[in-house]
Amino acid sequence: MRAVFCLESAAALLGMPIFGDPIDVHVLVPAGRASRLISGVRTHRSSEDRTIVATGGVAMTGPEDTAVDLARLRHPAIGLASADAAMRHPAESTAERLLLINEARVSGRGRDIARWPLARARPESETAIESVSRAVIEWLGFPAPELQVAGQKDRADFVWKLARLGGEADGDLKYDGRFGDAREVLRRQTLRDRRLRTHLRAVVHWGWTDATTVTPLRDILTGSGLRPIAPEQTAQLHSLRRLLASHAPHVVGGPSPTRGR
């Protein structure tokens, strides 16, 4: 039987985001074989069918099954980023389909954990930082924003219409030179924000560290007049900060292409 890559290994091959630098290669094996770790290869028993895809002779779990696996076994913020990525894949999945795959699995391990990220999967979250920011915003108790709201020429990642507030999850890579001269990128952003403010009261920006260390993003939003409507979920925020603050997401082969904005 040829190797079938799964979890982060499949995500890397599919161009889905991965976090940090996973040290193990994850491979599926039939249910009759044991799960084990040998020389950096971690095998996982599978007792149910998964969709297997192949590229260049390399087999891996498909985007939907990869997202469900990660949602079951990883932090909910990672699960949400993976589910959003599966929604953006050419297969064009839906949150309902991801939930059905999760419920149909024979194994109940992680089923309940996976329901939260899978139910919130949205193709409009175009990057991992947007997905993680959505999780942090909800766990901080803020109202849910609308996503990718378009103006006459531009669109904002997040918009709270009642507060007339726009939000942009920029990350750091926009200014590191890979998308052109940082000064020119900043100049275009300034002009774009000015256009957005013709129908928004304010536009705020944050990066990966702001979102994953939590307090900066909270301060950015409250400082712009947004108010929580629910209690903070401190356990989720604490685990996210500990796990992700120093592990920015990346896609094997480089960043995703910039979108027209």
Steps between C-alpha positions, in 0.01 A plus 500: 500500500641841405522772760198729541598826663263660749471786752774764463680292238192496279433869573850590382457303178159657436619856554296541819651699788723330753621651825855496623731228374343154550775249565302182427374364171141378538387193307177299503514121545219239493299443816672167570841664542626681805546875529863573579787743453811367328786720379282808469212324324181487706238251380129538571251218483192567289186291540285701259516618144660830414522665162853447369646722230828468317735752344806386312458151637486621863184402689342706777168557670283749311448857625172427678628194685825678583304790648281266705806310629670823607181638655471184709861479615636856514413828671161639386669807346714271283190298421322816386792607278507151346124491445504845340782385272299192396211732411732698272628188326380439144267229632296785657383322812240631744490515877201266494696242302797521738266447795342199329843344440586555865177341624531203263841394628497169686739629764358750747843634595497876467152512347363751752813719481477514120142628492596855606751575219318303231170678562675837458689420180477785249668531159508879547780456754777517244806451721588314817542824696143595409377161623692520828388861547137390467553245776664757729227757430230252600687379809554861609123540494477753217213488250566301185614716207391472143778375273643648182251786480547691177483874450503674164857395425639318806397242755586452864583169670261574786217751537283573800224695329325625812828643628601608146837341572724315257779260594798371305701193604821590320765274642864599458571351158329788318790725603797263475573569135354190338204701368709797388660798666362536852464877465290459187286234668445735795414789267238292319358387833471859621310600186279193527416576863409854400255365243351254750445783748254659260246249636671380820575702811842338544723222363734319739785263422662218693759230442565143606654588837217744579241227445677206665619685810135610531537817709618722211205401282260555790648846554489585128130415476389657827711808425302537177168491682402135463354346815473132601156345512599172670747385769856414397583132458822515695597133467491513120688831491769377739562179303507691171755749636722220629480296180494749214659830604843387380381275215379710211325304223657435166425315180765271354641668194445855623212730578168490325469739208382845597140572427378795302420777744 
